[in-house]
Amino acid sequence: MRLFAALWTLGSLLKEAQAWSFKNGVFHNSIWLEQAAGVYHRESRKGRYQLTYKEAMAVCKYEGGALATYEQLEAARQIGFHVCAAGWFDRGRVGYPIVKAGANCGFGKVGIIDYGYRLNRSEKWDVYCYNPNSKECGGVLTNPQKIIQSPGFPDEYQDEQICYWHIRVRLGQRIRLRFLEFDVEEDMECMADYLEVYDSYDDVSGFAGRFCGDYLPDDIISTGNVMTLKFLSDASVTSGGFQLQYTAFNASLFSQDYTYQEFNTLV
Ligand SMILES: [Ca+2]
C-alpha cells in the first residue's frame, strides 16, 4: 500500500512537471485556473476565512451548486485547479488543492492539503463549491496584447458569473491594463458585482483594486509578468459590462526616464 502511494505520488510529480513549464519564456500551465471541472473556490464577501460550515453550504446553494466532494476537488486538481486557501467541502471537511509545490502554501506538498473532518462546524474557512452548469469565462492569456471583455460584451453580462483571467507574458516584461469601457452594477463598496485586479499570479496576493460603477478606472501597471483579473456578478441587476486591453512591454522601458505621456506612446 505504501509502495503504491509512493508510486502514485511520483507519478503525480512527473505529471506536474509536465503541466507546469516554461514555454516561449512564459511560465504557465495548460489549464483554466481557479475554476475547473465544475469546482470553484469562494470566499465570503467580508473576506477570507469568514464562513462557518452552514454559511459555506448556503454560499454554494445560492449559486445553484453544492459543496464539492473530495473526489470532485481532486478531479479538478488533476487538471490544474490550484488555490492557496483552505475551504469547506463536502461533509464538513476542510482543505485545499495544490498543483505546484511552494514554500508558502501547502507545506511544500502537492495534492489535496487535507485538514480533515472538522468537529467544530463553527470554524471559519472559505468554501469549495461544485456546479457543473456554472457559466465559464476567463482563462489563461499569454498573448502580448489582448482585449478582455465581460461575458457577452457588448451585451449586458448575466447574473452569477465568476470569471478569472490570468495574464502571463514573457519573463522580464510587465503588463499595462487600459480600461476602454466600464459599466458594472454600482454600489458603495462594490459588494454586488465587481472586477478585481491582482498584481499576482493568483487572487490571493497583490490586490490592486476592486471596481464597480461606470467610472473608467485608471491604467494599472504590473510589477512583474503576471496579473489576475476576477469578475463576479451576483444574483440580480446587471449592467453593460467592461472592455479593457492589456499590453506587455519590456520592463526596462519603464525604468528609464520617460514621462508618462512618452511611456504611453511606447506601449
Ligand atoms: Ca448584479
Residues whose N, C-alpha, C, O or C-beta is under 5 A from the ligand:
A	BS01	CA	E185 A192 D193 S233 D234 S236 V237 T238
